[in-house]
Structure formats: C-alpha cells, structure tokens
C-alpha cells in the first residue's frame, strides 16, 4: 500500500497521523496500544504506511490458515505459537541481528480482551536485541494514530513500564472498558 493511498483512506475515515520514527532509528520493537478491536490493526497498519515505516508484526498462528495466511505473511505477519515454548525472543533477536532495518510491531496487551497486566515479551525482545521501543498509538477520541516516544530499555522493567504506560494514559480505545494500564506485577 502506498503512502498517499493510506493517507487518503485515513483522511476519508476522518483520521490523521502524528509522529514518526526518527531517521537514525533503523531497528525497533514498536508497541501498539490500545488494542481492543480489529480496527486497531487496520488503522495502525495504514498509519505506519503514512509514516513510511515498513513493519513486521506478531500474530497468533491460528489465523495463518488458508488464504488469510498468505495475505498476512505478505503484509508482514510473523506467526506465533501462543502457549508453547517457542523461543520467540531468540528468533526475533536473530532477525534483528541479521537485518539492516527492522521494525516489529507487538501489542503488549496480547489480545483485544481486557487484561490485568501487559505481557512483557516486547520488553525482553527489545532488551535482548539491543533495540529501542517505539510507542505507537491509536486514539479514538482524537481520531489520531501515530508514533510517540522512543525508549531505550534500561533493564529495569518496573521503572520503564511506568514511563511507557504514562504515555498511553490519555489515549482512548475503541472499547475503553477493555483497555488497562495496570502496572501491578508482570506477566511473561
């Protein structure tokens, strides 16, 4: 999808974009929140095209069956076997190490349903791979999608997650009752 086409579709839907990945950042784990609707993927994917960010994204392997699997791979999808020890951190570290430029989008909520706390895999992938975390967002109140701050993981997850989640406090989800920023405890 071209930049101008994505921008035209978003504009027709009443959306606009804000922010970009800085020019010097060639690799990043991009977290995308809130994630409460299938529309988040559609709007987010177009937002990345407007920002000229060629993304890859993690998605549960179950949706890769049939023709949808072909399309998802073509769009940048990376299948994930949820609930299995799949060495995803090591696999993504290898992808980052062997790529000149790579942006991998992860939804830290892990699902469109309400969760008690975010999964911390995105953080571990960034830390192990030595890449920053870019905070992308969708705000249904302002009808804006974009890329916010870039954060270098310090190794202190509890400290860094507070900084990350503070950025999302004023972002409104399509289904606000499903969006949670609780930082109590961690989940792998």
N, C-alpha and C positions, 0 to 999 in steps of 0.2 A: 504494500500500500504506500502510495507516495505521500509526502509531506503535505502538499496542497490539498489532496483528496481528504485526508484525515482531518485537516483543519476545517475544510468545508463541511464535512459531516458533523463535526462537533459544533460548529457555528450554527448549523441548521437546527441542531438539537438544543441550542441555547447555551452551550458550554464554551468556556475559554480555558486557556492553559497559562500556567505561571511557573517559571523556573526551568533550569536546565542543569545537566551535569557539567561542571566546569571543564573547560577544554583540556586541562592537564590530567584529568582523571580518565584513564583508559580502561580500568577494570573496577568493578564494584559489585557488591551484593546490594540490590535495590529492594528495600522492603516496601510493600504496598498495603496501605491501610486507609480507611476501614475496608473490610472485606465482608459484606453482608448480603451481596446479591450477584447474580451472574452479570448484571450490567456493569459492575465494577471492572470486570475483565475487559469488556468491550470498550468502555470509556478509557480505562487505563491504557489499553493497548494502542488506541488511537492517540492518546496524549503522548506516549513515548515516540510515536512516529512524527508527531508535530515537533517534538524536541530533538528529532534526528538521533534517537537512541535505539540502536538495533539490539533488541532484548532476546534473551532466552528465559524460559520460565519453568518452574517446577509445578507439576500437576499429577494428581493420582493416576496410577497406571490403568485403572479400570476404564477410564474414558478414552483410551487409545485403541479400543477395539473397533474394527470396521473402518469405513471411510473417514470417520471423525479422527481416528488416529493419524491417518495420512495428513489431514489438514492441520492438526495440532503440531505435528512434527515440522511441517512446512512453515508454520507461524513461529516456531522457536521452542516448542514444548519439549520438556525433558520428563519422561515418565518416572514416577516414584512409587516404589512398593511400600505402602504405608503398613506399619505394624510389623515389619520384618527388619532384621539387622541387615541393612543394605549398603553400609559403608559410604553413604551419600557424601559425607564431609570429605572423605579421602578422594572420591570420584570428582567432586567439584574442585578440590584443591588441584588435582591433576589437570582439569580443564583450564583453570586459571593459570597454572604454571606454563601450559603449552600454548596459550593464546596471547597474541599481541594486544587484543582488545576484547573484553568480555563483560557483559552486564547480565546478571542473573537475577530475575525478579522472584521474590519469595513473599508469601503472605504469612506474617508471623502468627496470625490467629489460626492458621492451618485449616480453616473451614469457614463456611458462611454462617454457621450457627454461633450462638454466644458461647464464649469460653471463659473459664475462670482466670486463666493467665495465658500469655503468649508463649508459644514454643520458642526455645532459644537456639534452635538449629541454625537460623540465619546468622546469629552472632558467632557461633562456633565456626561456621564456614568462613566468615569474613576474617576472624582472628587467625585461624589455621592457614588461610590462603594469603594472609598479609595484604588484604584489600580493604578499602573503606566501605562503610554502609551509607547508601544514599536513601533518604526518606522520601518516598513518593506518596502522593495523597490524592484522594478524591473527596471533595466537599460538596454535598448535595444542596446545602443552603446557598452557597455562593455559585453553584454550578461551575466549579473550577477543579481542574486536575493538574497536577504538576509534580515537580521535583523540588524538595526543600533542602534542608541542610545535609552536608556530607560529614559523617562522623567516623573518626578512626577509633576502632575498638581498643580500649586501654588494657583489657584483660580483667577488669573489674565489672562483671556483668551487671551487678546490682546498681552500681553507680551509673553506668552507661545507659541502662534501660530506662532509668528515670529521665535522663536527658532526652532520649529518643521519644518516649511516650509523652513528655511535656509538649513536644511539637504537635502531637495529634489531638491535644485536649480540645481545641476549638473546631476540629473537623467533624462534620455531620455526615453520618452514614445514611444510606438509603433506608435501612431499617435500624434506627438508633438503639432500639431495645436489644439488638444482637451485638452491639459494639462495646467492648470492655477494655479499659486500660489498667486494670488492677496490676500492681507490681508485687503483690504478695506471693512469695515463693517463686520457684522456677519450674519449668516443665521441659523435658527433652523432646 
